Amino acid sequence: RLAAQKEWAFMKVLHENGFPVPKPIDQARHCILMEFIDAYPLRQIAGVESPGKLYSQLMDLIVRFARSGLIHGDF
């Protein structure tokens, strides 16, 4: 339960500060209700049109996380 509460709180702050996370809607017990994003996880995409541009965008995001005092586990 505590993990869901903490994740919801982090998502809320990240969303409010313009980070690309789903909008958190509500949290109860062990569940988080968030906005649906109709897309594919990057790991399921076979090819990227501009890998250099994507890499740059991801690095910019990592720097934004770091400047906010956060380290994202997926990086």
PDB file as gemmi writes it, atoms N, CA and C in Angstrom:
CRYST1    1.000    1.000    1.000  90.00  90.00  90.00 P 1                      
ATOM      1  N   ARG A   1       0.828  -1.196   0.000  1.00  0.00           N  
ATOM      2  CA  ARG A   1       0.000   0.000   0.000  1.00  0.00           C  
ATOM      3  C   ARG A   1       0.869   1.255   0.000  1.00  0.00           C  
ATOM      4  N   LEU A   2       1.890   1.248   0.816  1.00  0.00           N  
ATOM      5  CA  LEU A   2       2.774   2.405   0.885  1.00  0.00           C  
ATOM      6  C   LEU A   2       3.473   2.654  -0.453  1.00  0.00           C  
ATOM      7  N   ALA A   3       3.853   1.575  -1.143  1.00  0.00           N  
ATOM      8  CA  ALA A   3       4.520   1.732  -2.445  1.00  0.00           C  
ATOM      9  C   ALA A   3       3.604   2.434  -3.440  1.00  0.00           C  
ATOM     10  N   ALA A   4       2.330   2.066  -3.473  1.00  0.00           N  
ATOM     11  CA  ALA A   4       1.385   2.699  -4.394  1.00  0.00           C  
ATOM     12  C   ALA A   4       1.193   4.172  -4.033  1.00  0.00           C  
ATOM     13  N   GLN A   5       1.126   4.467  -2.751  1.00  0.00           N  
ATOM     14  CA  GLN A   5       0.973   5.863  -2.326  1.00  0.00           C  
ATOM     15  C   GLN A   5       2.183   6.699  -2.737  1.00  0.00           C  
ATOM     16  N   LYS A   6       3.368   6.141  -2.552  1.00  0.00           N  
ATOM     17  CA  LYS A   6       4.587   6.869  -2.912  1.00  0.00           C  
ATOM     18  C   LYS A   6       4.685   7.068  -4.421  1.00  0.00           C  
ATOM     19  N   GLU A   7       4.381   6.012  -5.190  1.00  0.00           N  
ATOM     20  CA  GLU A   7       4.449   6.144  -6.649  1.00  0.00           C  
ATOM     21  C   GLU A   7       3.451   7.180  -7.139  1.00  0.00           C  
ATOM     22  N   TRP A   8       2.234   7.165  -6.594  1.00  0.00           N  
ATOM     23  CA  TRP A   8       1.213   8.134  -6.995  1.00  0.00           C  
ATOM     24  C   TRP A   8       1.686   9.557  -6.680  1.00  0.00           C  
ATOM     25  N   ALA A   9       2.264   9.754  -5.505  1.00  0.00           N  
ATOM     26  CA  ALA A   9       2.745  11.085  -5.129  1.00  0.00           C  
ATOM     27  C   ALA A   9       3.859  11.552  -6.067  1.00  0.00           C  
ATOM     28  N   PHE A  10       4.794  10.655  -6.400  1.00  0.00           N  
ATOM     29  CA  PHE A  10       5.868  11.008  -7.340  1.00  0.00           C  
ATOM     30  C   PHE A  10       5.297  11.354  -8.711  1.00  0.00           C  
ATOM     31  N   MET A  11       4.361  10.516  -9.207  1.00  0.00           N  
ATOM     32  CA  MET A  11       3.762  10.774 -10.521  1.00  0.00           C  
ATOM     33  C   MET A  11       3.056  12.122 -10.538  1.00  0.00           C  
ATOM     34  N   LYS A  12       2.354  12.433  -9.459  1.00  0.00           N  
ATOM     35  CA  LYS A  12       1.620  13.697  -9.386  1.00  0.00           C  
ATOM     36  C   LYS A  12       2.586  14.885  -9.492  1.00  0.00           C  
ATOM     37  N   VAL A  13       3.665  14.842  -8.718  1.00  0.00           N  
ATOM     38  CA  VAL A  13       4.648  15.933  -8.750  1.00  0.00           C  
ATOM     39  C   VAL A  13       5.325  16.013 -10.118  1.00  0.00           C  
ATOM     40  N   LEU A  14       5.708  14.859 -10.676  1.00  0.00           N  
ATOM     41  CA  LEU A  14       6.349  14.859 -11.996  1.00  0.00           C  
ATOM     42  C   LEU A  14       5.410  15.429 -13.051  1.00  0.00           C  
ATOM     43  N   HIS A  15       4.145  14.999 -13.038  1.00  0.00           N  
ATOM     44  CA  HIS A  15       3.174  15.483 -14.020  1.00  0.00           C  
ATOM     45  C   HIS A  15       2.976  16.990 -13.876  1.00  0.00           C  
ATOM     46  N   GLU A  16       2.850  17.461 -12.643  1.00  0.00           N  
ATOM     47  CA  GLU A  16       2.647  18.895 -12.400  1.00  0.00           C  
ATOM     48  C   GLU A  16       3.853  19.732 -12.828  1.00  0.00           C  
ATOM     49  N   ASN A  17       5.025  19.112 -12.908  1.00  0.00           N  
ATOM     50  CA  ASN A  17       6.241  19.826 -13.308  1.00  0.00           C  
ATOM     51  C   ASN A  17       6.634  19.555 -14.757  1.00  0.00           C  
ATOM     52  N   GLY A  18       5.689  19.039 -15.550  1.00  0.00           N  
ATOM     53  CA  GLY A  18       5.904  18.912 -16.987  1.00  0.00           C  
ATOM     54  C   GLY A  18       6.696  17.706 -17.449  1.00  0.00           C  
ATOM     55  N   PHE A  19       6.903  16.725 -16.565  1.00  0.00           N  
ATOM     56  CA  PHE A  19       7.595  15.513 -17.002  1.00  0.00           C  
ATOM     57  C   PHE A  19       6.621  14.624 -17.775  1.00  0.00           C  
ATOM     58  N   PRO A  20       7.131  13.867 -18.745  1.00  0.00           N  
ATOM     59  CA  PRO A  20       6.255  13.029 -19.576  1.00  0.00           C  
ATOM     60  C   PRO A  20       5.841  11.743 -18.854  1.00  0.00           C  
ATOM     61  N   VAL A  21       4.901  11.881 -17.929  1.00  0.00           N  
ATOM     62  CA  VAL A  21       4.351  10.732 -17.209  1.00  0.00           C  
ATOM     63  C   VAL A  21       2.833  10.755 -17.377  1.00  0.00           C  
ATOM     64  N   PRO A  22       2.178   9.600 -17.279  1.00  0.00           N  
ATOM     65  CA  PRO A  22       0.712   9.609 -17.335  1.00  0.00           C  
ATOM     66  C   PRO A  22       0.150  10.444 -16.185  1.00  0.00           C  
ATOM     67  N   LYS A  23      -0.955  11.118 -16.444  1.00  0.00           N  
ATOM     68  CA  LYS A  23      -1.587  11.924 -15.398  1.00  0.00           C  
ATOM     69  C   LYS A  23      -2.174  10.988 -14.341  1.00  0.00           C  
ATOM     70  N   PRO A  24      -1.720  11.094 -13.087  1.00  0.00           N  
ATOM     71  CA  PRO A  24      -2.306  10.260 -12.042  1.00  0.00           C  
ATOM     72  C   PRO A  24      -3.695  10.787 -11.683  1.00  0.00           C  
ATOM     73  N   ILE A  25      -4.662   9.883 -11.605  1.00  0.00           N  
ATOM     74  CA  ILE A  25      -6.040  10.286 -11.338  1.00  0.00           C  
ATOM     75  C   ILE A  25      -6.430  10.004  -9.890  1.00  0.00           C  
ATOM     76  N   ASP A  26      -6.121   8.802  -9.412  1.00  0.00           N  
ATOM     77  CA  ASP A  26      -6.467   8.448  -8.038  1.00  0.00           C  
ATOM     78  C   ASP A  26      -5.619   7.274  -7.582  1.00  0.00           C  
ATOM     79  N   GLN A  27      -5.624   7.052  -6.285  1.00  0.00           N  
ATOM     80  CA  GLN A  27      -4.868   5.949  -5.694  1.00  0.00           C  
ATOM     81  C   GLN A  27      -5.703   5.382  -4.559  1.00  0.00           C  
ATOM     82  N   ALA A  28      -5.768   4.051  -4.497  1.00  0.00           N  
ATOM     83  CA  ALA A  28      -6.476   3.386  -3.408  1.00  0.00           C  
ATOM     84  C   ALA A  28      -5.809   2.047  -3.130  1.00  0.00           C  
ATOM     85  N   ARG A  29      -5.470   1.834  -1.877  1.00  0.00           N  
ATOM     86  CA  ARG A  29      -4.824   0.593  -1.445  1.00  0.00           C  
ATOM     87  C   ARG A  29      -3.571   0.323  -2.269  1.00  0.00           C  
ATOM     88  N   HIS A  30      -3.594  -0.706  -3.098  1.00  0.00           N  
ATOM     89  CA  HIS A  30      -2.405  -1.093  -3.869  1.00  0.00           C  
ATOM     90  C   HIS A  30      -2.516  -0.710  -5.344  1.00  0.00           C  
ATOM     91  N   CYS A  31      -3.476   0.134  -5.687  1.00  0.00           N  
ATOM     92  CA  CYS A  31      -3.735   0.472  -7.094  1.00  0.00           C  
ATOM     93  C   CYS A  31      -3.535   1.963  -7.356  1.00  0.00           C  
ATOM     94  N   ILE A  32      -3.118   2.234  -8.581  1.00  0.00           N  
ATOM     95  CA  ILE A  32      -3.016   3.615  -9.049  1.00  0.00           C  
ATOM     96  C   ILE A  32      -3.834   3.707 -10.330  1.00  0.00           C  
ATOM     97  N   LEU A  33      -4.738   4.665 -10.388  1.00  0.00           N  
ATOM     98  CA  LEU A  33      -5.504   4.929 -11.601  1.00  0.00           C  
ATOM     99  C   LEU A  33      -4.836   6.106 -12.288  1.00  0.00           C  
ATOM    100  N   MET A  34      -4.468   5.897 -13.559  1.00  0.00           N  
ATOM    101  CA  MET A  34      -3.790   6.959 -14.301  1.00  0.00           C  
ATOM    102  C   MET A  34      -4.355   7.050 -15.709  1.00  0.00           C  
ATOM    103  N   GLU A  35      -4.068   8.138 -16.348  1.00  0.00           N  
ATOM    104  CA  GLU A  35      -4.505   8.371 -17.715  1.00  0.00           C  
ATOM    105  C   GLU A  35      -3.944   7.286 -18.637  1.00  0.00           C  
ATOM    106  N   PHE A  36      -4.739   6.894 -19.636  1.00  0.00           N  
ATOM    107  CA  PHE A  36      -4.300   5.919 -20.630  1.00  0.00           C  
ATOM    108  C   PHE A  36      -3.551   6.650 -21.738  1.00  0.00           C  
ATOM    109  N   ILE A  37      -2.386   6.146 -22.078  1.00  0.00           N  
ATOM    110  CA  ILE A  37      -1.612   6.701 -23.190  1.00  0.00           C  
ATOM    111  C   ILE A  37      -1.590   5.649 -24.288  1.00  0.00           C  
ATOM    112  N   ASP A  38      -2.196   5.953 -25.403  1.00  0.00           N  
ATOM    113  CA  ASP A  38      -2.319   5.007 -26.512  1.00  0.00           C  
ATOM    114  C   ASP A  38      -1.030   5.010 -27.332  1.00  0.00           C  
ATOM    115  N   ALA A  39      -0.076   4.212 -26.892  1.00  0.00           N  
ATOM    116  CA  ALA A  39       1.227   4.153 -27.555  1.00  0.00           C  
ATOM    117  C   ALA A  39       1.862   2.797 -27.278  1.00  0.00           C  
ATOM    118  N   TYR A  40       3.049   2.598 -27.831  1.00  0.00           N  
ATOM    119  CA  TYR A  40       3.791   1.359 -27.629  1.00  0.00           C  
ATOM    120  C   TYR A  40       5.001   1.632 -26.748  1.00  0.00           C  
ATOM    121  N   PRO A  41       5.345   0.683 -25.870  1.00  0.00           N  
ATOM    122  CA  PRO A  41       6.613   0.828 -25.147  1.00  0.00           C  
ATOM    123  C   PRO A  41       7.766   0.844 -26.147  1.00  0.00           C  
ATOM    124  N   LEU A  42       8.762   1.647 -25.891  1.00  0.00           N  
ATOM    125  CA  LEU A  42       9.888   1.795 -26.812  1.00  0.00           C  
ATOM    126  C   LEU A  42      10.542   0.456 -27.128  1.00  0.00           C  
ATOM    127  N   ARG A  43      10.578  -0.457 -26.148  1.00  0.00           N  
ATOM    128  CA  ARG A  43      11.213  -1.761 -26.369  1.00  0.00           C  
ATOM    129  C   ARG A  43      10.475  -2.593 -27.424  1.00  0.00           C  
ATOM    130  N   GLN A  44       9.227  -2.244 -27.762  1.00  0.00           N  
ATOM    131  CA  GLN A  44       8.462  -2.985 -28.759  1.00  0.00           C  
ATOM    132  C   GLN A  44       8.586  -2.387 -30.157  1.00  0.00           C  
ATOM    133  N   ILE A  45       9.305  -1.310 -30.288  1.00  0.00           N  
ATOM    134  CA  ILE A  45       9.447  -0.650 -31.583  1.00  0.00           C  
ATOM    135  C   ILE A  45      10.737  -1.132 -32.232  1.00  0.00           C  
ATOM    136  N   ALA A  46      10.591  -1.705 -33.430  1.00  0.00           N  
ATOM    137  CA  ALA A  46      11.736  -2.323 -34.115  1.00  0.00           C  
ATOM    138  C   ALA A  46      12.726  -1.291 -34.652  1.00  0.00           C  
ATOM    139  N   GLY A  47      12.236  -0.186 -35.143  1.00  0.00           N  
ATOM    140  CA  GLY A  47      13.124   0.818 -35.723  1.00  0.00           C  
ATOM    141  C   GLY A  47      12.675   2.218 -35.350  1.00  0.00           C  
ATOM    142  N   VAL A  48      13.620   3.113 -35.243  1.00  0.00           N  
ATOM    143  CA  VAL A  48      13.336   4.506 -34.913  1.00  0.00           C  
ATOM    144  C   VAL A  48      13.798   5.353 -36.080  1.00  0.00           C  
ATOM    145  N   GLU A  49      12.940   6.261 -36.525  1.00  0.00           N  
ATOM    146  CA  GLU A  49      13.245   7.081 -37.697  1.00  0.00           C  
ATOM    147  C   GLU A  49      14.512   7.912 -37.504  1.00  0.00           C  
ATOM    148  N   SER A  50      14.659   8.471 -36.324  1.00  0.00           N  
ATOM    149  CA  SER A  50      15.821   9.324 -36.058  1.00  0.00           C  
ATOM    150  C   SER A  50      16.423   8.955 -34.697  1.00  0.00           C  
ATOM    151  N   PRO A  51      17.266   7.911 -34.657  1.00  0.00           N  
ATOM    152  CA  PRO A  51      17.811   7.469 -33.372  1.00  0.00           C  
ATOM    153  C   PRO A  51      18.607   8.552 -32.641  1.00  0.00           C  
ATOM    154  N   GLY A  52      19.326   9.386 -33.373  1.00  0.00           N  
ATOM    155  CA  GLY A  52      20.098  10.451 -32.741  1.00  0.00           C  
ATOM    156  C   GLY A  52      19.206  11.452 -32.027  1.00  0.00           C  
ATOM    157  N   LYS A  53      18.095  11.809 -32.661  1.00  0.00           N  
ATOM    158  CA  LYS A  53      17.153  12.748 -32.057  1.00  0.00           C  
ATOM    159  C   LYS A  53      16.522  12.135 -30.808  1.00  0.00           C  
ATOM    160  N   LEU A  54      16.128  10.867 -30.899  1.00  0.00           N  
ATOM    161  CA  LEU A  54      15.545  10.185 -29.748  1.00  0.00           C  
ATOM    162  C   LEU A  54      16.549  10.120 -28.595  1.00  0.00           C  
ATOM    163  N   TYR A  55      17.787   9.771 -28.914  1.00  0.00           N  
ATOM    164  CA  TYR A  55      18.841   9.700 -27.897  1.00  0.00           C  
ATOM    165  C   TYR A  55      19.003  11.056 -27.203  1.00  0.00           C  
ATOM    166  N   SER A  56      19.007  12.116 -27.982  1.00  0.00           N  
ATOM    167  CA  SER A  56      19.152  13.462 -27.432  1.00  0.00           C  
ATOM    168  C   SER A  56      17.985  13.805 -26.502  1.00  0.00           C  
ATOM    169  N   GLN A  57      16.773  13.453 -26.925  1.00  0.00           N  
ATOM    170  CA  GLN A  57      15.595  13.717 -26.094  1.00  0.00           C  
ATOM    171  C   GLN A  57      15.669  12.937 -24.776  1.00  0.00           C  
ATOM    172  N   LEU A  58      16.095  11.679 -24.858  1.00  0.00           N  
ATOM    173  CA  LEU A  58      16.211  10.868 -23.643  1.00  0.00           C  
ATOM    174  C   LEU A  58      17.288  11.416 -22.711  1.00  0.00           C  
ATOM    175  N   MET A  59      18.409  11.843 -23.286  1.00  0.00           N  
ATOM    176  CA  MET A  59      19.475  12.417 -22.457  1.00  0.00           C  
ATOM    177  C   MET A  59      19.009  13.715 -21.790  1.00  0.00           C  
ATOM    178  N   ASP A  60      18.256  14.538 -22.526  1.00  0.00           N  
ATOM    179  CA  ASP A  60      17.705  15.761 -21.936  1.00  0.00           C  
ATOM    180  C   ASP A  60      16.789  15.426 -20.758  1.00  0.00           C  
ATOM    181  N   LEU A  61      16.002  14.372 -20.913  1.00  0.00           N  
ATOM    182  CA  LEU A  61      15.103  13.948 -19.842  1.00  0.00           C  
ATOM    183  C   LEU A  61      15.891  13.451 -18.630  1.00  0.00           C  
ATOM    184  N   ILE A  62      16.937  12.684 -18.869  1.00  0.00           N  
ATOM    185  CA  ILE A  62      17.782  12.199 -17.773  1.00  0.00           C  
ATOM    186  C   ILE A  62      18.387  13.378 -17.013  1.00  0.00           C  
ATOM    187  N   VAL A  63      18.832  14.390 -17.742  1.00  0.00           N  
ATOM    188  CA  VAL A  63      19.410  15.579 -17.101  1.00  0.00           C  
ATOM    189  C   VAL A  63      18.346  16.310 -16.280  1.00  0.00           C  
ATOM    190  N   ARG A  64      17.131  16.427 -16.818  1.00  0.00           N  
ATOM    191  CA  ARG A  64      16.042  17.070 -16.064  1.00  0.00           C  
ATOM    192  C   ARG A  64      15.761  16.312 -14.771  1.00  0.00           C  
ATOM    193  N   PHE A  65      15.719  14.971 -14.872  1.00  0.00           N  
ATOM    194  CA  PHE A  65      15.524  14.157 -13.662  1.00  0.00           C  
ATOM    195  C   PHE A  65      16.629  14.450 -12.658  1.00  0.00           C  
ATOM    196  N   ALA A  66      17.876  14.408 -13.111  1.00  0.00           N  
ATOM    197  CA  ALA A  66      19.021  14.606 -12.217  1.00  0.00           C  
ATOM    198  C   ALA A  66      18.983  15.989 -11.564  1.00  0.00           C  
ATOM    199  N   ARG A  67      18.650  17.001 -12.328  1.00  0.00           N  
ATOM    200  CA  ARG A  67      18.575  18.364 -11.773  1.00  0.00           C  
ATOM    201  C   ARG A  67      17.464  18.489 -10.731  1.00  0.00           C  
ATOM    202  N   SER A  68      16.478  17.600 -10.832  1.00  0.00           N  
ATOM    203  CA  SER A  68      15.387  17.582  -9.853  1.00  0.00           C  
ATOM    204  C   SER A  68      15.703  16.666  -8.677  1.00  0.00           C  
ATOM    205  N   GLY A  69      16.885  16.046  -8.715  1.00  0.00           N  
ATOM    206  CA  GLY A  69      17.289  15.160  -7.631  1.00  0.00           C  
ATOM    207  C   GLY A  69      16.767  13.747  -7.761  1.00  0.00           C  
ATOM    208  N   LEU A  70      16.361  13.357  -8.980  1.00  0.00           N  
ATOM    209  CA  LEU A  70      15.787  12.031  -9.205  1.00  0.00           C  
ATOM    210  C   LEU A  70      16.659  11.205 -10.134  1.00  0.00           C  
ATOM    211  N   ILE A  71      16.657   9.918  -9.924  1.00  0.00           N  
ATOM    212  CA  ILE A  71      17.301   8.974 -10.831  1.00  0.00           C  
ATOM    213  C   ILE A  71      16.233   7.981 -11.243  1.00  0.00           C  
ATOM    214  N   HIS A  72      15.960   7.878 -12.537  1.00  0.00           N  
ATOM    215  CA  HIS A  72      14.927   6.967 -13.036  1.00  0.00           C  
ATOM    216  C   HIS A  72      15.508   5.570 -13.186  1.00  0.00           C  
ATOM    217  N   GLY A  73      14.831   4.574 -12.641  1.00  0.00           N  
ATOM    218  CA  GLY A  73      15.314   3.198 -12.657  1.00  0.00           C  
ATOM    219  C   GLY A  73      15.451   2.590 -14.037  1.00  0.00           C  
ATOM    220  N   ASP A  74      14.732   3.097 -15.040  1.00  0.00           N  
ATOM    221  CA  ASP A  74      14.811   2.541 -16.396  1.00  0.00           C  
ATOM    222  C   ASP A  74      16.044   3.019 -17.141  1.00  0.00           C  
ATOM    223  N   PHE A  75      16.765   3.997 -16.620  1.00  0.00           N  
ATOM    224  CA  PHE A  75      17.952   4.488 -17.297  1.00  0.00           C  
ATOM    225  C   PHE A  75      19.157   3.897 -16.631  1.00  0.00           C  
TER     226      PHE A  75                                                      
END                                                                             
